[in-house]
Amino acid sequence: MPHLEYEKQHGHFEGKVVCGVDEVGRGPLAGPVMAAAVILPREIPKVIASQIHDSKKISAKQREALFPLLTELCRYSIAEASVEEITELNILHASLLAMRRAVEGLNSKIDMALIDGNRLPKLVCKAVAIVGGDNISLSIAAASIIAKVTRDRLMAKLATEHPGYGWERNAGYGTPEHLEALKRLGTTHWHRGSFAPISQLQLLTG
């Protein structure tokens, strides 16, 4: 259950600015990787805090219900790294770039950034990596929800422009529906050419 112990350790309740950062979309075959950085208010209603979990552990309906509450309560920033940047940098470094952009997008002096994972993006502020942070830190969990909802909405929008792949359901992940559509329809410019299923298909189709 996410809590505020890490935020407390770094002065959240004494006026220090602590943000939680998480990314979403490292695994999909299509679409950008996205990150959010979130600064929780000093006081957050218990009824809302009790609902904040790692975005992967709550339903799409729960995430959608929490999204407007979190974006109203918190200071936040959302950023992405493009498909082209994923190809150029690799997915790990593109994810770190999206995280860095999200923190910079807060346009605030940050005293501490809590980063989900075991690698730190290049930041001008102090930062700590927390493995499984979206399960532990309330601000990282909030960031995971904001990033997930934003990316899912983007993929649903792109699905209307590129129908047939099921992105409105699979968010670009390599589900059987998506893989079958790739065989039928080929790839789009939103597909990650550096990912094996896409690069192999592009080799076969020439």
N, C-alpha and C positions, 0 to 999 in steps of 0.2 A: 504494500500500500504506500503510495507516495506521501512524503511528509516534508516538513520544513527544516529539518535538522541541518542540512548543508547550507541552506540560506541563512539560518541562525548563526552557524559557525563563522560565516563571513560578514556578519554585521547587518543583515537585512532589517532587523528590528531596532538597530541603533542608527539608522539613517544612511547606511551604505547602500550603494546601488548594485544589486546582484541580479544577473539575468540568467535564465535557463535557455539552453540552445539544443535543438534536435533537428535532424534531417529525416526526410522521407523520400523513398523512391530510388534507393540504390539498386534494387533487384529487377525492376521492370525492363522489358525489351524496348519500350517506347516512352518518350516524354522526358522532360528535364528532371533533374534531382532538385528537391526543394528543401529549404530550411526555414525555421522560425526562431526568433529570439524573443523572449518574454520577460518582462519585469512585473512581478506580482505586486499588488498594492500591499501596504503594511498590514491592513486588515482585510481579510477575504471571508465572505460569509461561509459559515460551516456547511450549509446546505449545498453550496457550490463546490467547496474544497473536497467534500466527501465523494463527489462524483468524478473528480479528475483522476484519471488513470492513464497508463500507457495506452496510446491510441489503438494499438493492436489488440488490446484486451477489452475494448468496449465496442458496441455495435455502431454501424454507420448512423443509425437514428440517434443514438446517444451523443455521438460526436457532433452531429448537426445541431442538436439541442444546446450543447455546451458552447459551440462556436460563438454565437452572438453574445453570450454572457461573458465569455473570456475576453473577447475583443472590446467589449464595453468597459470591463473592469481593469484590464491590464494595458500597459504600454507594450507594444509589440512591433516587430518588423518581420517581413517575409521576403525571402530572396531565393534565387535559383541559379543553377549552372545549366547551360544549354546542352542539347544533344551534341553539338559541335565541340563544346568544351569537355564533355565526357570523353569524346573520341580523342581529343588532343591530350588531355591530362591523365586519363583513366578515371574510373568511377570514384575511387577513394579520394583523389586529390580534387576532383570536381565537387564532391560532397563537402570537403573542408573549405573549398572556395565559397560555396553557397552559405555555409555557416558564417564565414568571415563577413560576407556581404550582409547577412542578416543582423549581425552584431553592429556593424558599421551603420546600418540603416536605422538603428535606434536613435542616432544623433544625440547621444548622451555620454557623459563621462561614466564609464562602467568601472566599478571597483573590483568586481569579480564576475567572470563568466563561468557558469557550470555547463560543461560540454558533455553530451551523451557519447559514450564510446571510450576508446583507449588511445585516441590520437587527438592532438590539439591543432586547430587552424592557427594561422599566423594572425595574432591580434595585438593591438597596442596596449590592451589591458591585461591584468592578471587573469589566469584561467586555470581550471582544474578539470581533468578528464575523469568521468565517472562511468565505469562499466555498468551497463544496465540502469543508467541514470533515469530513464523514463519510467522505471519501476520504483525509484527511490525518491527522487527530487520532485516536489510539486511543480516548480517552475519549468523543469525539463518536460514533465508530463504534459503541462499546459502547452508548451511549445510543440510537442509531438501532435497534439490534437489540432492546433491551428495549422500546422504544416500539412497534416494529412487531409483535412477538409479542403484546404486550398488546392492541393494537388489533385484530389479526386474531382473537384469541380472543374478544374482545367481539363482533365482527361475526358470528362463527360462532354464538355464543350467541343473538344477536338474530335470526339466520336461523331458529332453531327456533321463535321466536315470530312471525316474519313470513316463512313459507316462500314460495318461488316466485321470489324475486329473485336467488337464488344468492350471497347475501352470504358464505356459507361458502367460496366460491371466489373471488369478486371483491372482497371487503372493502368493498363499497359503491361501487366505481368504476363508471364508465359503460360497462360492457362491452355487447356486443350482447344478451347474455342479460338483463342488468339493464334495458336500455332497452326490450326487448320486454315484459318483465314489467310495467314501468310502464304501458305501453299497455293491458295486460290487466287489471291489478290496481289501478291507480291508485297514489297515494302513501301513505306512512305518516307518522307524526309524527317518524320518524327521518330523513326526507328533508329536504334543505336547500332550503327554499323560495326562498332568494335566488340559487340556482344556476340558470342559464338553462334547462336541460332540464326542471327541476322546475317553475319558475315558469311556463314556457310551457304545460306540461301542465295545471297547475292553472287557468290562464286558460281553456284549451279546455274543461275539464270543469266550470268554473264553481264 
